[in-house]
Amino acid sequence: MDGLLDGIRHHHERYDGKGYPDGLAGEEIPLVARMICLCDCYDAMTTNRVYRPRLEMEKVRSEFVRCKGSQFDPHLADIFIRLMDEGKLDVD
């Protein structure tokens, strides 16, 4: 997949520029990295962890709404939220 290594490297960048490793912001962050970020965060919130149980879907949704434009690309976050609302990302 084209750009996958860039996606891996930059998926902890934040849309507002406060991420790492390079402090990229907005459209400077490769699209694939912005997509991986959403998926990685979704996985982290919807799976049981040793330090906490998985979050309820309403809490997951509210985190995506809260963090759009800061952590997440707002356009991609809107798509992700819509997929959740349509039941296409239901972990159950």
N, CA, C and O atoms as a MOPAC input file, in Angstrom:
PM7 MOZYME 1SCF
protein

 N      0.84800 1    -1.18200 1     0.00000 1
 C      0.00000 1     0.00000 1     0.00000 1
 C      0.89200 1     1.24400 1     0.00000 1
 O      1.77000 1     1.40100 1     0.84800 1
 N      0.64800 1     2.09900 1    -0.95000 1
 C      1.43100 1     3.32700 1    -1.06300 1
 C      1.30700 1     4.17400 1     0.20000 1
 O      0.20300 1     4.40800 1     0.69200 1
 N      2.43100 1     4.62700 1     0.71600 1
 C      2.42900 1     5.54000 1     1.84700 1
 C      2.22700 1     4.89500 1     3.20000 1
 O      2.12000 1     5.60000 1     4.20300 1
 N      2.17200 1     3.56300 1     3.26000 1
 C      1.89600 1     2.89900 1     4.53600 1
 C      2.95500 1     3.21400 1     5.58900 1
 O      2.62300 1     3.41800 1     6.75700 1
 N      4.20700 1     3.25500 1     5.19400 1
 C      5.25200 1     3.57700 1     6.17000 1
 C      5.07000 1     4.98500 1     6.73300 1
 O      5.30100 1     5.20800 1     7.92200 1
 N      4.65900 1     5.93800 1     5.89100 1
 C      4.35200 1     7.28600 1     6.38400 1
 C      3.17500 1     7.24300 1     7.34600 1
 O      3.15400 1     7.96100 1     8.34500 1
 N      2.20000 1     6.40300 1     7.04400 1
 C      1.04400 1     6.25600 1     7.93200 1
 C      1.43900 1     5.72700 1     9.29200 1
 O      0.96100 1     6.20500 1    10.32100 1
 N      2.31300 1     4.73900 1     9.28800 1
 C      2.78600 1     4.17100 1    10.55600 1
 C      3.58800 1     5.20800 1    11.32600 1
 O      3.38600 1     5.39600 1    12.52600 1
 N      4.48600 1     5.87100 1    10.64200 1
 C      5.33700 1     6.86100 1    11.31800 1
 C      4.52800 1     8.00700 1    11.92800 1
 O      4.83700 1     8.46500 1    13.02700 1
 N      3.50900 1     8.46400 1    11.22900 1
 C      2.84000 1     9.70400 1    11.62300 1
 C      1.45800 1     9.53100 1    12.25000 1
 O      0.74500 1    10.52000 1    12.42300 1
 N      1.06000 1     8.31100 1    12.59400 1
 C     -0.31000 1     8.15400 1    13.10000 1
 C     -0.50500 1     8.70800 1    14.51100 1
 O     -1.63300 1     8.74000 1    15.00300 1
 N      0.56700 1     9.14400 1    15.16900 1
 C      0.43100 1     9.81800 1    16.46700 1
 C      0.54400 1    11.33900 1    16.34100 1
 O      0.57200 1    12.05100 1    17.34500 1
 N      0.61000 1    11.82600 1    15.11500 1
 C      0.51900 1    13.26800 1    14.90800 1
 C     -0.91900 1    13.67800 1    15.21000 1
 O     -1.84100 1    12.87000 1    15.10000 1
 N     -1.09700 1    14.92000 1    15.58600 1
 C     -2.44200 1    15.43900 1    15.88300 1
 C     -2.78400 1    16.51500 1    14.86200 1
 O     -1.90900 1    17.23400 1    14.37900 1
 N     -4.04700 1    16.61200 1    14.54700 1
 C     -4.49300 1    17.58700 1    13.55100 1
 C     -4.10800 1    19.01100 1    13.95700 1
 O     -3.85000 1    19.85600 1    13.10000 1
 N     -4.07000 1    19.27300 1    15.26200 1
 C     -3.71400 1    20.61100 1    15.74500 1
 C     -2.20100 1    20.83100 1    15.85200 1
 O     -1.76100 1    21.90000 1    16.27800 1
 N     -1.40600 1    19.83100 1    15.47100 1
 C      0.04700 1    19.98000 1    15.47000 1
 C      0.73400 1    19.62100 1    16.76800 1
 O      1.95000 1    19.78000 1    16.87400 1
 N      0.00700 1    19.14600 1    17.75400 1
 C      0.59100 1    18.85100 1    19.06000 1
 C      1.01600 1    17.38500 1    19.22700 1
 O      1.27700 1    16.93400 1    20.34200 1
 N      1.08200 1    16.65100 1    18.11900 1
 C      1.44400 1    15.24200 1    18.19000 1
 C      2.92900 1    15.01800 1    17.97800 1
 O      3.73400 1    15.94600 1    18.05900 1
 N      3.27000 1    13.78800 1    17.70800 1
 C      4.65400 1    13.39300 1    17.48300 1
 C      4.70500 1    12.34300 1    16.38300 1
 O      3.67600 1    11.71800 1    16.12900 1
 N      5.81100 1    12.10700 1    15.72200 1
 C      7.17200 1    12.49300 1    16.07700 1
 C      7.62800 1    13.83700 1    15.50800 1
 O      8.63200 1    14.38000 1    15.96900 1
 N      6.92100 1    14.38400 1    14.52300 1
 C      7.43100 1    15.57300 1    13.83200 1
 C      6.60900 1    16.83000 1    14.02200 1
 O      6.94300 1    17.86500 1    13.44400 1
 N      5.55300 1    16.78200 1    14.80500 1
 C      4.73600 1    17.96100 1    15.03800 1
 C      4.00200 1    18.45200 1    13.79800 1
 O      3.74900 1    19.64800 1    13.65500 1
 N      3.65900 1    17.52800 1    12.90000 1
 C      2.90400 1    17.91200 1    11.70500 1
 C      1.48900 1    18.30900 1    12.10200 1
 O      0.98500 1    17.89300 1    13.14600 1
 N      0.85400 1    19.11700 1    11.26000 1
 C     -0.51000 1    19.57700 1    11.54100 1
 C     -1.35800 1    19.50500 1    10.28500 1
 O     -0.85300 1    19.61500 1     9.16800 1
 N     -2.65600 1    19.31800 1    10.48800 1
 C     -3.62200 1    19.38400 1     9.40300 1
 C     -3.25300 1    18.52100 1     8.21700 1
 O     -2.93300 1    17.34100 1     8.36000 1
 N     -3.30300 1    19.13200 1     7.03700 1
 C     -3.04800 1    18.41800 1     5.79000 1
 C     -1.58600 1    18.02700 1     5.61100 1
 O     -1.26100 1    17.26600 1     4.69900 1
 N     -0.69100 1    18.53800 1     6.47100 1
 C      0.70900 1    18.09100 1     6.42600 1
 C      0.80800 1    16.61700 1     6.80400 1
 O      1.71500 1    15.91800 1     6.35300 1
 N     -0.11000 1    16.15000 1     7.61800 1
 C     -0.12000 1    14.75400 1     8.05000 1
 C     -0.63800 1    13.92300 1     6.88100 1
 O     -1.70500 1    14.21500 1     6.34100 1
 N      0.10800 1    12.89000 1     6.48600 1
 C     -0.37300 1    12.06700 1     5.37600 1
 C     -1.78100 1    11.51200 1     5.65300 1
 O     -2.10400 1    11.13600 1     6.78000 1
 N     -2.59500 1    11.47300 1     4.61300 1
 C     -3.96900 1    10.99000 1     4.74500 1
 C     -4.01400 1     9.61300 1     5.39700 1
 O     -4.83700 1     9.37200 1     6.28000 1
 N     -3.14800 1     8.72000 1     4.97300 1
 C     -3.15700 1     7.37200 1     5.54200 1
 C     -2.88000 1     7.41100 1     7.04800 1
 O     -3.44000 1     6.60800 1     7.79400 1
 N     -2.03800 1     8.32100 1     7.49900 1
 C     -1.75100 1     8.44600 1     8.93400 1
 C     -2.96900 1     8.96300 1     9.68700 1
 O     -3.25900 1     8.50400 1    10.79200 1
 N     -3.68200 1     9.91700 1     9.09400 1
 C     -4.89700 1    10.43300 1     9.73200 1
 C     -5.95300 1     9.33800 1     9.83400 1
 O     -6.71600 1     9.29200 1    10.79800 1
 N     -5.99200 1     8.46400 1     8.84100 1
 C     -6.94300 1     7.35300 1     8.87900 1
 C     -6.53600 1     6.30600 1     9.91800 1
 O     -7.37900 1     5.81500 1    10.66800 1
 N     -5.25300 1     5.96700 1     9.96100 1
 C     -4.76400 1     4.99100 1    10.94300 1
 C     -4.99900 1     5.51000 1    12.35300 1
 O     -5.35200 1     4.74100 1    13.24700 1
 N     -4.80800 1     6.80100 1    12.55900 1
 C     -5.03600 1     7.39900 1    13.87800 1
 C     -6.46100 1     7.12700 1    14.35900 1
 O     -6.66400 1     6.70800 1    15.49800 1
 N     -7.43800 1     7.36400 1    13.49900 1
 C     -8.83400 1     7.12400 1    13.87000 1
 C     -9.05600 1     5.65500 1    14.22600 1
 O     -9.68000 1     5.33800 1    15.23900 1
 N     -8.53900 1     4.76800 1    13.38600 1
 C     -8.73300 1     3.33200 1    13.61900 1
 C     -8.03000 1     2.86600 1    14.88000 1
 O     -8.57700 1     2.06900 1    15.64200 1
 N     -6.82100 1     3.35800 1    15.10400 1
 C     -6.05900 1     2.98800 1    16.29600 1
 C     -6.77300 1     3.45600 1    17.56300 1
 O     -6.87200 1     2.71000 1    18.53800 1
 N     -7.26500 1     4.68400 1    17.54500 1
 C     -7.98500 1     5.21200 1    18.71300 1
 C     -9.28600 1     4.46100 1    18.94000 1
 O     -9.64800 1     4.17100 1    20.08000 1
 N     -9.99200 1     4.14300 1    17.85900 1
 C    -11.22500 1     3.36400 1    17.96800 1
 C    -10.93300 1     2.00900 1    18.59900 1
 O    -11.64500 1     1.57500 1    19.50500 1
 N     -9.89800 1     1.34900 1    18.12500 1
 C     -9.52200 1     0.04900 1    18.67500 1
 C     -9.16300 1     0.16500 1    20.15100 1
 O     -9.57300 1    -0.66900 1    20.95900 1
 N     -8.40100 1     1.19300 1    20.50300 1
 C     -7.99900 1     1.37900 1    21.90300 1
 C     -9.20500 1     1.60000 1    22.81500 1
 O     -9.22500 1     1.13100 1    23.95300 1
 N    -10.19600 1     2.30800 1    22.31600 1
 C    -11.37200 1     2.59900 1    23.14900 1
 C    -12.37100 1     1.45100 1    23.20300 1
 O    -13.11900 1     1.33900 1    24.17500 1
 N    -12.40200 1     0.59900 1    22.18600 1
 C    -13.45500 1    -0.42100 1    22.10700 1
 C    -12.98400 1    -1.82700 1    22.45900 1
 O    -13.73100 1    -2.79300 1    22.29800 1
 N    -11.76200 1    -1.94400 1    22.93300 1
 C    -11.27800 1    -3.24900 1    23.37600 1
 C    -10.90900 1    -3.17500 1    24.85700 1
 O    -10.51000 1    -2.13100 1    25.37100 1
 N    -11.05700 1    -4.30900 1    25.51300 1
 C    -10.65700 1    -4.39200 1    26.91600 1
 C     -9.14800 1    -4.25400 1    27.01400 1
 O     -8.40200 1    -4.83000 1    26.22300 1
 N     -8.72000 1    -3.49200 1    27.98300 1
 C     -7.29600 1    -3.29100 1    28.25000 1
 C     -7.01000 1    -3.77400 1    29.66800 1
 O     -7.93700 1    -3.92400 1    30.46400 1
 N     -5.76900 1    -4.01500 1    29.99100 1
 C     -5.45200 1    -4.46600 1    31.34300 1
 C     -5.77200 1    -3.39200 1    32.37200 1
 O     -6.01100 1    -3.70700 1    33.53800 1
 N     -5.78000 1    -2.13600 1    31.96000 1
 C     -6.00300 1    -1.02900 1    32.88800 1
 C     -7.45000 1    -0.52500 1    32.90800 1
 O     -7.78800 1     0.31500 1    33.74200 1
 N     -8.32600 1    -1.02900 1    31.99200 1
 C     -9.72800 1    -0.63600 1    32.00000 1
 C    -10.50700 1    -1.47600 1    31.00500 1
 O     -9.95400 1    -1.96600 1    30.02000 1
 N    -11.80600 1    -1.64000 1    31.27400 1
 C    -12.64400 1    -2.34000 1    30.28500 1
 C    -12.92300 1    -1.41900 1    29.09500 1
 O    -12.72200 1    -0.20700 1    29.16900 1
 N    -13.38800 1    -2.01700 1    28.00500 1
 C    -13.71500 1    -1.22000 1    26.82100 1
 C    -14.79000 1    -0.18800 1    27.15600 1
 O    -15.58600 1    -0.37100 1    28.07700 1
 N    -14.79400 1     0.87600 1    26.40300 1
 C    -15.76900 1     1.94400 1    26.62300 1
 C    -17.07100 1     1.62900 1    25.89000 1
 O    -17.07200 1     0.93500 1    24.87400 1
 N    -18.16100 1     2.14100 1    26.41400 1
 C    -19.45300 1     2.02900 1    25.74100 1
 C    -19.41100 1     2.86500 1    24.46000 1
 O    -18.69500 1     3.86300 1    24.38300 1
 N    -20.18500 1     2.44700 1    23.45900 1
 C    -20.14900 1     3.12700 1    22.16500 1
 C    -20.51400 1     4.60500 1    22.25700 1
 O    -19.96000 1     5.41700 1    21.51600 1
 N    -21.41600 1     4.96600 1    23.13300 1
 C    -21.78200 1     6.38400 1    23.26700 1
 C    -20.59100 1     7.20700 1    23.75600 1
 O    -20.40300 1     8.34200 1    23.31800 1
 N    -19.79000 1     6.64600 1    24.65400 1
 C    -18.58500 1     7.32800 1    25.13500 1
 C    -17.55200 1     7.42700 1    24.01000 1
 O    -16.90700 1     8.46300 1    23.84400 1
 N    -17.39800 1     6.35700 1    23.24500 1
 C    -16.47600 1     6.37200 1    22.10900 1
 C    -16.88600 1     7.46700 1    21.12900 1
 O    -16.05300 1     8.25100 1    20.67500 1
 N    -18.18000 1     7.51000 1    20.80800 1
 C    -18.68900 1     8.52700 1    19.88700 1
 C    -18.40700 1     9.92800 1    20.42100 1
 O    -17.97200 1    10.80700 1    19.67800 1
 N    -18.65700 1    10.12700 1    21.70700 1
 C    -18.45000 1    11.46100 1    22.28200 1
 C    -16.97200 1    11.86400 1    22.25000 1
 O    -16.66200 1    13.04900 1    22.12700 1
 N    -16.07100 1    10.90900 1    22.35800 1
 C    -14.63500 1    11.21200 1    22.26600 1
 C    -14.26200 1    11.64100 1    20.85000 1
 O    -13.46000 1    12.55700 1    20.66500 1
 N    -14.84000 1    10.98500 1    19.86000 1
 C    -14.56500 1    11.39600 1    18.47800 1
 C    -15.10700 1    12.79300 1    18.21500 1
 O    -14.46300 1    13.58500 1    17.52800 1
 N    -16.26500 1    13.10200 1    18.74500 1
 C    -16.83000 1    14.45100 1    18.58900 1
 C    -15.95200 1    15.46900 1    19.31400 1
 O    -15.62800 1    16.52000 1    18.76100 1
 N    -15.57200 1    15.15700 1    20.54000 1
 C    -14.77700 1    16.07600 1    21.36100 1
 C    -13.41000 1    16.36500 1    20.73500 1
 O    -12.91300 1    17.48900 1    20.81400 1
 N    -12.81300 1    15.36200 1    20.12200 1
 C    -11.43300 1    15.49900 1    19.63600 1
 C    -11.31900 1    15.85500 1    18.15500 1
 O    -10.21400 1    15.96500 1    17.62500 1
 N    -12.46600 1    16.03700 1    17.48500 1
 C    -12.35600 1    16.38100 1    16.06100 1
 C    -11.86600 1    17.82000 1    15.93000 1
 O    -12.37400 1    18.73800 1    16.57500 1
 N    -10.87300 1    17.98000 1    15.08500 1
 C    -10.25300 1    19.28700 1    14.90300 1
 C     -9.04800 1    19.50100 1    15.79400 1
 O     -8.22300 1    20.37000 1    15.51200 1
 N     -8.92600 1    18.73400 1    16.85400 1
 C     -7.72500 1    18.82600 1    17.69400 1
 C     -6.86500 1    17.58300 1    17.46000 1
 O     -5.78400 1    17.68500 1    16.88100 1
 N     -7.32500 1    16.43000 1    17.89700 1
 C     -6.57600 1    15.19600 1    17.65100 1
 C     -6.85600 1    14.65300 1    16.25000 1
 O     -5.94500 1    14.18800 1    15.56600 1
 N     -8.11600 1    14.71500 1    15.82700 1
 C     -8.53300 1    14.08200 1    14.58400 1
 C     -8.83200 1    15.08900 1    13.47700 1
 O     -9.27800 1    16.20800 1    13.73300 1
 N     -8.57700 1    14.66800 1    12.25100 1
 C     -9.01000 1    15.41000 1    11.07000 1
 C    -10.53100 1    15.53900 1    11.17000 1
 O    -11.21700 1    14.51900 1    11.24200 1
 N    -11.07800 1    16.75000 1    11.17800 1
 C    -12.51400 1    16.90900 1    11.39400 1
 C    -13.37700 1    16.25600 1    10.31200 1
 O    -14.44100 1    15.71700 1    10.61700 1
 N    -12.93800 1    16.29700 1     9.07000 1
 C    -13.71200 1    15.67600 1     7.99600 1
 C    -13.73900 1    14.15500 1     8.16500 1
 O    -14.79700 1    13.53300 1     8.06200 1
 N    -12.57900 1    13.56600 1     8.42400 1
 C    -12.52500 1    12.11100 1     8.61600 1
 C    -13.26300 1    11.69400 1     9.87800 1
 O    -13.90300 1    10.64300 1     9.90200 1
 N    -13.18200 1    12.50300 1    10.92300 1
 C    -13.91400 1    12.18900 1    12.15600 1
 C    -15.41700 1    12.19600 1    11.90400 1
 O    -16.13800 1    11.35000 1    12.43400 1
 N    -15.89500 1    13.14000 1    11.10300 1
 C    -17.32800 1    13.16800 1    10.76200 1
 C    -17.74700 1    11.88700 1    10.03900 1
 O    -18.82300 1    11.35000 1    10.29800 1
 N    -16.90400 1    11.40400 1     9.14200 1
 C    -17.20100 1    10.15800 1     8.43600 1
 C    -17.23000 1     9.00000 1     9.42600 1
 O    -18.13200 1     8.16400 1     9.37900 1
 N    -16.26200 1     8.94700 1    10.30900 1
 C    -16.18100 1     7.87900 1    11.30800 1
 C    -17.40900 1     7.91000 1    12.21800 1
 O    -17.98400 1     6.86600 1    12.52500 1
 N    -17.80400 1     9.09900 1    12.64500 1
 C    -18.98500 1     9.25000 1    13.51000 1
 C    -20.23400 1     8.78800 1    12.76800 1
 O    -21.08700 1     8.11000 1    13.34100 1
 N    -20.34100 1     9.15400 1    11.49700 1
 C    -21.48400 1     8.71000 1    10.71000 1
 C    -21.53100 1     7.18600 1    10.61200 1
 O    -22.60200 1     6.58900 1    10.73100 1
 N    -20.37600 1     6.55400 1    10.39500 1
 C    -20.32300 1     5.09200 1    10.34100 1
 C    -20.75500 1     4.47500 1    11.66600 1
 O    -21.44400 1     3.45500 1    11.67900 1
 N    -20.35700 1     5.08400 1    12.77700 1
 C    -20.80600 1     4.60100 1    14.09300 1
 C    -22.31700 1     4.75400 1    14.22100 1
 O    -23.00300 1     3.83400 1    14.66600 1
 N    -22.83300 1     5.91600 1    13.83100 1
 C    -24.27200 1     6.17000 1    13.93500 1
 C    -25.08500 1     5.20200 1    13.08100 1
 O    -26.20600 1     4.84100 1    13.44000 1
 N    -24.51900 1     4.78300 1    11.95400 1
 C    -25.20500 1     3.85200 1    11.06300 1
 C    -25.03200 1     2.39600 1    11.50400 1
 O    -25.55600 1     1.48700 1    10.86100 1
 N    -24.29800 1     2.17200 1    12.59800 1
 C    -24.08400 1     0.81800 1    13.09900 1
 C    -23.07100 1     0.01400 1    12.31000 1
 O    -23.01300 1    -1.20900 1    12.44300 1
 N    -22.27700 1     0.67600 1    11.49600 1
 C    -21.29400 1    -0.02000 1    10.67500 1
 C    -19.97400 1    -0.25400 1    11.39500 1
 O    -19.10100 1    -0.95100 1    10.87900 1
 N    -19.82200 1     0.32100 1    12.57900 1
 C    -18.61800 1     0.12300 1    13.38400 1
 C    -18.97600 1    -0.39100 1    14.77200 1
 O    -18.31200 1    -0.04600 1    15.74900 1
 N    -19.98200 1    -1.18300 1    14.86700 1
 C    -20.43200 1    -1.69000 1    16.16800 1
 C    -19.55900 1    -2.87200 1    16.58300 1
 O    -19.43700 1    -3.84200 1    15.83500 1
 N    -18.95900 1    -2.79900 1    17.75400 1
 C    -18.07900 1    -3.87100 1    18.22500 1
 C    -18.84900 1    -5.08500 1    18.70400 1
 O    -18.26500 1    -6.15700 1    18.85600 1
 N    -20.13900 1    -4.94800 1    18.94500 1
 C    -20.93000 1    -6.08800 1    19.39800 1
 C    -21.33900 1    -6.93400 1    18.21900 1
 O    -22.01500 1    -7.94800 1    18.39100 1

